[in-house]
């Protein structure tokens, strides 16, 4: 579908040299020349072909002449992208696919979000909901919690600051009211500091979640703790860690929802689909000691591209891990849908995964 984006600079804004438009899953921010809008009179305009099934954030990023020169002279594509992203402005698009922007700890708030007509169900979500979390410290680390006392299941999430900006608790309540989920209490854990080291299959993460967060969470619940009613979830490196945790500590957590898992790890441009995780699952299966007592849901987006310079996509990595789990006899499901590597796609992917796993 063709969608036309227009933007007019406020009168108090410094003179704009150019305006970049980025629709995740459509444009590539590694491109040396980011997509530019056209100047039409006193406004900026761009018409983009958007896939009917896409869920994505978009960003309108006006750039002054001085900043444009700085960006053009910067050889590092990530630095160039982060500089331009910092210019993102809010935007309302007169189109039925438009929704308020999703917030990201890494990139801040986008201009808006698109949920196209053929996109997967955004199960439980309603943009009118408010976040509704309570923040509490545990061992000097922030946790955001909701609905623990009356829960039948406990859901633990990495990248807690991202989730604390969403209305996930309201979405889970709505799904419970519709009979699609059990009553689910949720704990979102702040994993921002030292994120790469923490979330790359580290002993520190396993101990943090299995030995501290999960026991603490079940202490707040009125029924006894049960690994089969404990779910760990995460995205990107958090998705890698979620699967690693159920594989390594099934005595503490028996269910995982892994979204856009970084299964390329440990080699960023790995051509080994599923990375070391899939390889280890296959090795365990061949040795007669496959993973047991766990259930897993995996998902990824077709708009996430290829890690590094490799040819293996995030979806390829996810499907390879799924196949290794199924071959090992693990109850595992997978979903590949049209979204990028971002919260805009992960909100609905999480709740669909929970319904698949628990519903």
C-alpha positions in Angstrom: 0.0 0.0 0.0 1.2 3.5 -0.8 1.2 5.9 2.2 2.1 9.6 1.9 3.8 11.2 4.8 3.9 15.0 5.1 5.5 17.3 7.6 5.7 21.0 8.1 8.4 22.6 10.2 7.2 24.7 13.2 7.8 28.4 12.7 10.2 28.5 15.7 12.4 25.7 14.4 15.9 26.5 13.0 16.1 26.3 9.2 15.9 22.7 8.0 18.3 21.5 5.3 16.7 18.2 4.7 14.2 15.8 6.3 14.8 12.0 6.6 11.9 9.5 6.9 12.6 6.0 8.2 9.9 3.3 8.3 11.4 0.3 10.1 11.2 -2.8 7.9 11.0 -0.7 4.7 14.1 1.5 4.9 17.6 0.3 5.9 19.4 2.6 8.4 22.7 1.1 7.2 22.2 2.8 3.9 24.8 5.5 3.5 22.2 8.0 2.3 19.1 7.8 4.6 15.8 8.1 2.8 14.9 11.8 2.2 11.6 13.5 2.0 10.9 16.0 -0.8 10.3 19.7 -0.2 6.9 20.7 -1.7 6.3 24.4 -1.0 6.3 24.9 2.7 6.1 21.3 3.6 8.1 18.0 3.2 6.5 15.0 1.6 7.3 11.4 0.8 5.2 8.5 -0.6 6.3 5.0 0.5 5.2 1.5 -0.5 4.4 -0.2 2.9 3.7 -3.9 3.1 0.1 -4.7 4.1 1.2 -7.0 6.9 3.7 -4.6 8.5 3.9 -3.5 12.1 6.5 -0.8 12.5 7.6 2.5 14.0 8.4 5.4 11.7 10.6 8.4 12.3 10.5 11.9 10.7 13.9 13.5 11.4 14.6 17.1 10.3 18.2 18.1 10.0 19.8 21.5 9.9 22.6 22.3 7.4 25.2 22.3 10.1 24.2 18.9 11.4 23.8 17.5 7.8 27.5 18.4 7.2 28.5 16.6 10.4 26.5 13.5 9.4 27.9 13.4 5.9 31.4 13.6 7.2 31.0 10.7 9.7 32.3 7.4 8.4 30.7 5.2 11.1 27.2 4.2 10.0 26.0 3.6 13.5 27.1 7.0 14.7 25.5 8.7 11.7 22.2 6.9 12.4 22.2 7.7 16.1 22.9 11.4 15.3 19.9 11.5 12.9 17.6 9.5 15.2 18.2 12.2 17.9 16.3 14.6 15.6 13.1 12.6 15.6 9.9 14.7 16.0 6.4 13.6 17.0 3.9 13.1 14.2 0.3 12.2 13.6 -0.6 10.6 10.3 -4.1 10.8 8.9 -4.3 7.1 8.1 -6.2 4.2 9.8 -2.9 2.4 10.2 -1.5 5.1 12.5 -1.0 4.5 16.2 0.9 6.4 18.9 4.6 5.7 19.0 6.3 3.0 21.0 9.2 4.1 23.3 12.7 2.5 23.2 15.4 2.8 25.8 18.0 2.8 23.0 16.4 5.2 20.5 13.7 7.2 22.5 10.2 7.8 21.2 9.5 7.3 17.4 7.3 9.7 15.5 4.5 7.2 15.2 3.6 3.5 14.6 2.0 1.7 11.7 -0.2 -1.4 12.2 -1.3 -2.3 8.7 -4.6 -3.9 7.8 -3.2 -7.4 7.3 -0.8 -7.3 10.3 -1.0 -10.1 12.9 -3.4 -9.5 15.8 -2.0 -7.1 18.5 -3.5 -9.4 21.1 -4.8 -7.5 24.2 -3.4 -4.1 23.3 -5.3 -0.9 23.3 -3.6 2.5 22.8 -5.9 4.1 25.3 -4.5 2.1 28.2 -2.1 3.6 30.7 1.1 1.7 31.9 0.0 0.9 35.5 3.2 -0.5 37.0 4.8 -0.3 40.4 8.5 0.2 40.7 10.5 -1.6 43.5 14.2 -2.2 44.0 15.8 -5.6 44.4 19.5 -5.8 45.1 20.0 -2.3 43.8 18.2 -3.2 40.5 14.8 -1.7 39.5 11.9 -4.0 39.0 8.5 -3.0 37.6 5.7 -5.2 38.7 1.9 -5.6 38.2 -0.8 -8.0 39.4 1.4 -10.5 41.4 -0.8 -11.2 44.5 -3.7 -12.9 42.6 -1.6 -14.4 39.8 -1.7 -18.0 38.6 1.4 -17.5 36.4 4.4 -15.3 36.8 6.0 -13.6 33.7 9.5 -12.2 34.0 10.8 -9.8 31.3 14.3 -8.4 30.5 14.8 -4.8 29.3 12.3 -3.7 32.0 12.5 0.0 31.2 11.1 -0.6 27.7 8.2 -2.6 29.1 7.5 -0.2 31.9 6.7 2.4 29.3 3.9 0.2 27.9 0.5 -0.9 29.1 1.4 -4.6 29.1 -0.5 -5.2 32.5 -3.7 -3.9 30.9 -3.2 -6.1 27.9 -2.7 -9.2 30.0 -5.8 -8.4 32.1 -7.8 -8.0 28.9 -6.6 -11.4 27.6 -7.5 -13.0 30.9 -11.0 -11.5 30.8 -11.5 -12.9 27.3 -10.5 -16.4 28.6 -7.3 -16.4 26.5 -4.8 -16.3 29.3 -4.6 -17.3 33.0 -4.2 -14.6 35.6 -0.7 -13.4 35.0 1.5 -11.4 37.3 4.5 -9.7 35.6 8.0 -8.5 36.7 10.0 -6.4 34.3 13.7 -6.4 35.2 16.1 -3.5 34.5 18.9 -5.1 32.5 20.3 -1.9 30.8 23.6 -1.6 32.7 26.2 -3.9 31.2 23.5 -5.3 28.9 25.6 -7.2 26.4 27.7 -9.0 29.0 24.6 -9.7 31.2 22.4 -11.0 28.4 24.8 -13.2 26.5 24.2 -16.4 28.3 25.9 -15.3 31.4 26.0 -17.0 34.8 25.2 -13.6 36.3 21.9 -13.5 34.4 20.9 -17.0 35.3 21.6 -16.4 38.9 19.8 -13.0 38.9 16.6 -14.4 37.4 16.5 -18.0 38.7 17.8 -17.4 42.2 16.7 -13.9 43.0 13.9 -12.5 40.8 11.7 -15.6 40.4 11.8 -16.6 44.1 11.0 -13.0 45.1 8.2 -12.8 42.6 6.5 -16.0 43.8 6.8 -14.7 47.4 4.3 -12.0 46.4 1.9 -14.5 45.0 -0.8 -16.3 47.0 -0.2 -19.8 45.5 3.0 -21.9 45.7 5.8 -21.4 43.2 5.8 -23.7 40.1 8.4 -23.7 37.3 5.7 -24.8 34.9 3.7 -21.6 35.6 6.8 -19.4 35.4 7.5 -17.7 32.0 10.7 -15.9 31.0 10.6 -13.6 28.1 12.9 -11.2 26.2 13.8 -9.6 22.9 17.0 -9.5 21.0 19.7 -10.4 23.5 16.9 -10.8 26.0 15.4 -13.4 23.7 18.7 -15.3 23.6 18.9 -15.2 27.4 15.2 -16.3 27.9 15.9 -19.5 25.9 19.2 -20.0 27.6 17.6 -19.8 31.0 15.0 -22.5 30.4 17.7 -24.7 28.9 20.0 -24.3 31.8 17.6 -23.8 34.8 14.4 -25.7 34.0 14.0 -26.3 37.8 13.3 -22.6 38.2 11.5 -21.7 34.9 9.8 -24.0 32.5 8.4 -21.7 29.8 10.0 -19.2 27.5 8.8 -16.6 25.0 11.8 -15.5 22.9 11.2 -12.7 20.5 13.9 -11.8 17.9 16.4 -13.8 19.8 20.0 -13.0 19.0 20.7 -16.6 18.0 23.6 -15.5 15.8 25.6 -15.3 19.1 28.5 -15.5 19.6 29.5 -14.4 16.0 27.7 -11.3 14.8 28.0 -12.3 11.2 27.6 -16.0 11.8 26.4 -18.1 8.8 25.6 -21.0 11.2 21.8 -20.7 11.5 20.8 -20.8 15.2 24.4 -20.2 16.4 25.8 -22.1 19.3 22.4 -22.5 21.0 20.9 -24.6 18.2 24.2 -26.5 18.0 24.2 -27.3 21.7 20.5 -28.5 21.6 21.4 -30.9 18.7 24.5 -32.1 20.6 22.4 -32.8 23.7 19.8 -34.6 21.7 22.4 -36.7 19.9 23.9 -37.6 23.3 20.6 -38.8 24.7 20.1 -35.9 27.1 17.7 -33.6 25.3 16.1 -30.6 27.1 13.1 -31.8 29.1 10.3 -30.2 31.1 10.2 -26.9 29.1 7.9 -25.3 26.6 9.0 -22.6 24.2 7.6 -20.0 21.8 9.9 -18.3 19.3 9.2 -15.4 17.0 11.1 -13.0 14.6 10.4 -10.4 12.0 11.0 -10.5 8.3 12.1 -6.8 8.5 14.9 -7.4 10.9 17.5 -8.1 8.2 20.8 -9.9 8.6 23.1 -9.5 11.6 26.5 -8.1 10.6 27.6 -8.8 7.0 26.2 -12.3 6.9 23.5 -13.7 4.7 21.6 -15.5 7.5 18.5 -13.5 8.6 17.1 -13.2 12.2 14.2 -15.3 10.9 16.6 -18.0 9.7 18.3 -18.1 13.1 15.0 -18.4 14.9 13.7 -21.2 12.6 16.9 -23.1 13.1 16.6 -23.0 16.8 12.9 -24.0 16.6 13.8 -27.0 14.4 16.5 -28.1 16.9 13.9 -27.9 19.8 11.3 -29.8 17.9 13.8 -32.5 16.9 14.7 -32.8 20.6 11.0 -33.4 21.5 10.5 -30.0 23.1 7.0 -28.6 22.7 7.9 -25.5 20.7 6.0 -23.1 18.4 7.3 -20.4 16.1 6.0 -17.3 14.3 7.6 -15.2 11.6 5.7 -12.0 10.9 6.4 -8.6 9.2 8.1 -6.3 11.7 11.5 -4.9 12.5 13.9 -5.2 15.4 12.0 -2.9 17.7 9.3 -2.5 20.4 6.7 -1.6 17.9 6.7 -5.2 16.7 7.6 -6.9 20.0 4.5 -5.8 22.0 2.1 -7.8 19.9 4.6 -10.6 19.3 4.9 -11.1 23.1 1.2 -11.3 23.8 0.6 -13.6 20.8 3.4 -15.8 22.1 1.9 -15.9 25.6 -1.5 -16.9 24.2 0.2 -19.7 22.1 2.2 -20.9 25.1 -0.3 -20.5 28.0 -3.7 -20.0 26.5 
